[in-house]
């Protein structure tokens, strides 16, 4: 398991991005819809917000 920093932004009036750290067994491929959906679910659980309220900007 490796720790990744996920940069995300809420889709409301806020214009700044935030980050959270998650542990994953591999680097997610953001071009793979299934992996992207899984990542949205993981981040949603980590920040305790619905997946429809934020957008993932990057994975580091």
BAKOLZA-382066 format. One record per residue (C-alpha): z, x, y. Coordinates in steps of 0.05 Angstrom, whole numbers, plus 32768, in hexadecimal, padded with zeros to 4 digits. Example, Ala and Ser with C-alpha at 12.3 -4.5 7.8 and 13.67 -1.06 7.14 Angstrom:
BEGIN
809C80F67FA6;808F81117FEB;
END
This chain:
BEGIN
800080008000;7FED80198044;800480008088;7FCE7FE880B8;7FD37FD38101;7FB07F92810F;7F9C7F848157;7F967F3A8166;7F927F0B81A2;7FA77EC381A9;7F6F7E9381BA;7F947E7181F2;7F9A7E86823B;7FB97EC9822A;7F887F028235;7FB07F3C8217;7FAD7F5381CF;7FE87F6081A2;7FF37F878162;80187F7F8121;801F7FAB80E5;80107F94809E;80107FB7805B;7FCF7FB18033;7FB77FD17FF3;7F737FE38013;7F4F7FE38055;7F327F9E8060;7EE87F96806B;7EE27F6A80A9;7E997F5A8096;7EB07F3B8054;7EC37EF28062;7EF47EEE8028;7F197F2C803D;7F197F158085;7F367ED28072;7F6C7EF48049;7F7C7F218084;7F827EE580B3;7FB37EC58082;7FDD7F05807D;7FE07F0C80C9;7FEF7EC280D2;802B7ECA80A4;80417F0A80C8;803F7EEC810E;80517EA580F8;80177E85811C;7FDE7E5A8101;7F9E7E7F80F2;7F787E538123;7FA07E6E815F;7F8D7EB7815E;7F527EE68153;7F557F29812F;7F377F60815B;7F407F9F8132;7F617FC080F7;7F7C800780FC;
END
